[in-house]
Amino acid sequence: MDEKELTNVNEYKCQNCGAPLEFDPESGQMRCAACGSTFSVSEVSMSARGVQEQQGFDWSGYKNETSHETMHTTVYTCQSCGATIEADGTTAATRCPYCDNVIVMNERVQGGVRPNAVIPFKYKPKDLPGLVKKFYQGKKLLPNNFFKDTYLSEVQGLYVPFWLFDCGVEGGVNLEGERVFSYREGDYDVTEVHHYMLERDGSMHFSHIPVDASTKMSNDLMDSVEPFDFSELVDFEEGYLSGFLADRFDSEPDAELPRASARLMKSAEETLKETCMGYTSVHIRNNGMQITDSSVKYVLLPVYLLNCNYKGEKYQYAVNGQTGKVVGKLPVDKGKSARWFWGACAVGTAVCYVLLNLFF
Amino acid sequence: MKKLFCTLLGAVMLLGCLSMSALAIEGGPAWYPDDVQAFVDFHTEESTPRLVDDADIFTDEEEAELTARLDALRANHPDSDFVVFTDTSTYGIERDVYAADFYVFNGYGVGDDFNGVILFISMEQNNRGWYFWGTGKCEKLFKKDANIDHLNNTISPYLVRGEYAQGVSASLDDLDVLFTKGKFPKGFRPLILIGAIVGGLIIAWIVTTVLKDEMNTVHEATQANLYLDKGSVHLRHSADFFLYRTVNRVKREKKSSSSTRSSSGRSGSGGGGSF
């Protein structure tokens, strides 16, 4: 472990009473839990760092920082209680585990690694139980005692780093199309299939394809919390991080572009396929499309992570901090599953028996 | 003299041809009308025999028993007529038309629609077979393949073995059930049960798979449809080329039942077979 004291960190304090300030998703402002005073995010951020030039995203220089920072764990001394906190190289905002003071590590969100934009949290931690309960409800195979026997080991409101890709796609695809005709000819049933080769060439543009930029986050979990409403992206201010955890990216755009490419190529193929009208079936034979005009933004998106324990097994759920969408894997009650299987089998067998007797 | 003889011969031949054209079949049975076109439908007497064994395949006792069965059948189902007819020749006519003609030209049938059914057995060499024909309200029952199949499956083994009376008796039992219940009970069929169980297992698998899928909402995204800019799609080139065609012909299964009209035009349905 490389011991390095961070000096450029922000702990936002109320200008009226000096208590810690946190970002309030409900009002979209910084709020003092002690005296209730509210301040705009930009006001607090500007006063914390002084006048600082907003820097746009420049990913030409960050590579060096990435390779250096992510390899090392750093140590910070909490300025409120003096506790020693370790943070890995990608942590950009955290809480002191002793006094719960929020800490934003400016060095991790400035200069070449400053995010372009952020979607602030809209849901507060107190909204989580209601959202999660709605997620559980109606799940037929959930164990009956799941609520009673589950305990939350950890709840984190986390700004997850994402790359947003804007890409153009152009080029052509070759497809096979079939038209099937059925008719009677004398004593014969005739099936005639006409085979076609189809060519389609075109262009289209995709905006804001999100790919998470943190190797610590599970790709499919982050894919599942989509979609985000990117019309609510705001220019990044450090103040938004206050009260929440935040990570910095540790995976570069080059490494994540293939994931975005695969998704947009699939959609581009489907879009061109839809222009083939009047065919019984259409299949892609080869795809000669290419990505053009790609650009990337570095943004932070709000996600709550809930870690649960149920009967010795760990379950993780993610909640989209903007839309409230909950995703995760729930345990399946084997007894309920068996009862549903055999019940459906009995009903299905009865229905099939009646139908088969009717038609044969 | 010679001239007179030729004239007379020509006249006789002409008369013969004319009389032949008036007859539908040459040297046909006595019940066949001389002029089919001029035939008018009529109802025969109640006492007219319903069992006509021109092929003489039944013994006297068998005839008496079958006649009694036919009378009982007519009593059970008074709105229909039941006839059994055997012959050694169809005079070149198809069995189905010959059966229909016998029924119609002998005035069988109940009511304005001449409701009823005939079972015809042909003992003609190289044309042995049977035919069930129903007309009037009975036509509907004989249009269903399942009913014809059942009747054919019952009588066929008997006729093949030469047990003609037993075959007819079993068919009369079948007709009684058909006219009483409107269809033949299907009975227990193991294949149907196996098919239903397999269907039930498939349905159960689908249901539990759907319910289990609900429990896991974490999936990797495979497409980016939501992020496609509407209006940005430009199709620059589009071409469709016809390559070739493939044709697959499958012979249709022959239906068991078919529609048949008598020579006078009366419609009916039925089916039969050969032995």
Chai-1 contact restraints between the chains, C-beta under 6 A:
chainA,res_idxA,chainB,res_idxB,connection_type,confidence,min_distance_angstrom,max_distance_angstrom,comment,restraint_id
A,K139,B,E214,contact,1.0,0.0,6.0,A-B,restraint_1
A,K140,B,L211,contact,1.0,0.0,6.0,A-B,restraint_2
A,L141,B,L211,contact,1.0,0.0,6.0,A-B,restraint_3
A,L141,B,M215,contact,1.0,0.0,6.0,A-B,restraint_4
A,D187,B,K251,contact,1.0,0.0,6.0,A-B,restraint_5
A,D187,B,R252,contact,1.0,0.0,6.0,A-B,restraint_6
A,Y188,B,R249,contact,1.0,0.0,6.0,A-B,restraint_7
A,Y188,B,K251,contact,1.0,0.0,6.0,A-B,restraint_8
A,D189,B,V250,contact,1.0,0.0,6.0,A-B,restraint_9
A,D189,B,R252,contact,1.0,0.0,6.0,A-B,restraint_10
A,V190,B,R249,contact,1.0,0.0,6.0,A-B,restraint_11
A,T191,B,N248,contact,1.0,0.0,6.0,A-B,restraint_12
A,E192,B,V247,contact,1.0,0.0,6.0,A-B,restraint_13
A,V193,B,T246,contact,1.0,0.0,6.0,A-B,restraint_14
A,H194,B,R245,contact,1.0,0.0,6.0,A-B,restraint_15
A,H195,B,L243,contact,1.0,0.0,6.0,A-B,restraint_16
A,H195,B,Y244,contact,1.0,0.0,6.0,A-B,restraint_17
A,Y196,B,D240,contact,1.0,0.0,6.0,A-B,restraint_18
A,Y196,B,F242,contact,1.0,0.0,6.0,A-B,restraint_19
A,M197,B,F241,contact,1.0,0.0,6.0,A-B,restraint_20
A,M197,B,L243,contact,1.0,0.0,6.0,A-B,restraint_21
A,L198,B,D240,contact,1.0,0.0,6.0,A-B,restraint_22
A,E199,B,A239,contact,1.0,0.0,6.0,A-B,restraint_23
A,R200,B,S238,contact,1.0,0.0,6.0,A-B,restraint_24
A,D201,B,R236,contact,1.0,0.0,6.0,A-B,restraint_25
A,D201,B,H237,contact,1.0,0.0,6.0,A-B,restraint_26
A,G202,B,H234,contact,1.0,0.0,6.0,A-B,restraint_27
A,G202,B,L235,contact,1.0,0.0,6.0,A-B,restraint_28
A,G202,B,R236,contact,1.0,0.0,6.0,A-B,restraint_29
A,S203,B,H234,contact,1.0,0.0,6.0,A-B,restraint_30
A,M204,B,S232,contact,1.0,0.0,6.0,A-B,restraint_31
A,M204,B,V233,contact,1.0,0.0,6.0,A-B,restraint_32
A,H205,B,D229,contact,1.0,0.0,6.0,A-B,restraint_33
A,H205,B,S232,contact,1.0,0.0,6.0,A-B,restraint_34
A,F206,B,A224,contact,1.0,0.0,6.0,A-B,restraint_35
A,F206,B,Y227,contact,1.0,0.0,6.0,A-B,restraint_36
A,F206,B,L228,contact,1.0,0.0,6.0,A-B,restraint_37
A,S207,B,Y227,contact,1.0,0.0,6.0,A-B,restraint_38
A,S207,B,D229,contact,1.0,0.0,6.0,A-B,restraint_39
A,H208,B,Y227,contact,1.0,0.0,6.0,A-B,restraint_40
A,I209,B,A224,contact,1.0,0.0,6.0,A-B,restraint_41
A,I209,B,Y227,contact,1.0,0.0,6.0,A-B,restraint_42
A,D220,B,V218,contact,1.0,0.0,6.0,A-B,restraint_43
A,D220,B,E220,contact,1.0,0.0,6.0,A-B,restraint_44
A,L221,B,V218,contact,1.0,0.0,6.0,A-B,restraint_45
A,D223,B,E220,contact,1.0,0.0,6.0,A-B,restraint_46
A,D223,B,A221,contact,1.0,0.0,6.0,A-B,restraint_47
A,S224,B,V218,contact,1.0,0.0,6.0,A-B,restraint_48
A,S224,B,H219,contact,1.0,0.0,6.0,A-B,restraint_49
A,P227,B,L226,contact,1.0,0.0,6.0,A-B,restraint_50
A,R263,B,A221,contact,1.0,0.0,6.0,A-B,restraint_51
A,R263,B,Q223,contact,1.0,0.0,6.0,A-B,restraint_52
A,R263,B,A224,contact,1.0,0.0,6.0,A-B,restraint_53
A,L264,B,A224,contact,1.0,0.0,6.0,A-B,restraint_54
A,K266,B,T222,contact,1.0,0.0,6.0,A-B,restraint_55
A,K266,B,Q223,contact,1.0,0.0,6.0,A-B,restraint_56
A,S267,B,Q223,contact,1.0,0.0,6.0,A-B,restraint_57
A,S267,B,A224,contact,1.0,0.0,6.0,A-B,restraint_58
A,S267,B,N225,contact,1.0,0.0,6.0,A-B,restraint_59
A,S267,B,L228,contact,1.0,0.0,6.0,A-B,restraint_60
A,T271,B,V233,contact,1.0,0.0,6.0,A-B,restraint_61
A,T275,B,L235,contact,1.0,0.0,6.0,A-B,restraint_62
A,V327,B,T217,contact,1.0,0.0,6.0,A-B,restraint_63
A,V327,B,V218,contact,1.0,0.0,6.0,A-B,restraint_64
A,K329,B,N216,contact,1.0,0.0,6.0,A-B,restraint_65
A,K329,B,V218,contact,1.0,0.0,6.0,A-B,restraint_66
A,L330,B,M215,contact,1.0,0.0,6.0,A-B,restraint_67
A,V332,B,M215,contact,1.0,0.0,6.0,A-B,restraint_68
A,S337,B,T208,contact,1.0,0.0,6.0,A-B,restraint_69
A,W340,B,T208,contact,1.0,0.0,6.0,A-B,restraint_70
A,F341,B,A204,contact,1.0,0.0,6.0,A-B,restraint_71
A,F341,B,T208,contact,1.0,0.0,6.0,A-B,restraint_72
A,A344,B,I203,contact,1.0,0.0,6.0,A-B,restraint_73
A,A344,B,A204,contact,1.0,0.0,6.0,A-B,restraint_74
A,A344,B,V207,contact,1.0,0.0,6.0,A-B,restraint_75
A,C345,B,G200,contact,1.0,0.0,6.0,A-B,restraint_76
A,C345,B,L201,contact,1.0,0.0,6.0,A-B,restraint_77
A,C345,B,A204,contact,1.0,0.0,6.0,A-B,restraint_78
A,G348,B,G200,contact,1.0,0.0,6.0,A-B,restraint_79
A,G348,B,I203,contact,1.0,0.0,6.0,A-B,restraint_80
A,G348,B,A204,contact,1.0,0.0,6.0,A-B,restraint_81
A,T349,B,A196,contact,1.0,0.0,6.0,A-B,restraint_82
A,T349,B,I197,contact,1.0,0.0,6.0,A-B,restraint_83
A,T349,B,G200,contact,1.0,0.0,6.0,A-B,restraint_84
A,C352,B,A196,contact,1.0,0.0,6.0,A-B,restraint_85
A,C352,B,G199,contact,1.0,0.0,6.0,A-B,restraint_86
A,C352,B,G200,contact,1.0,0.0,6.0,A-B,restraint_87
A,Y353,B,A196,contact,1.0,0.0,6.0,A-B,restraint_88
A,L356,B,I192,contact,1.0,0.0,6.0,A-B,restraint_89
A,L356,B,G195,contact,1.0,0.0,6.0,A-B,restraint_90
A,L356,B,A196,contact,1.0,0.0,6.0,A-B,restraint_91
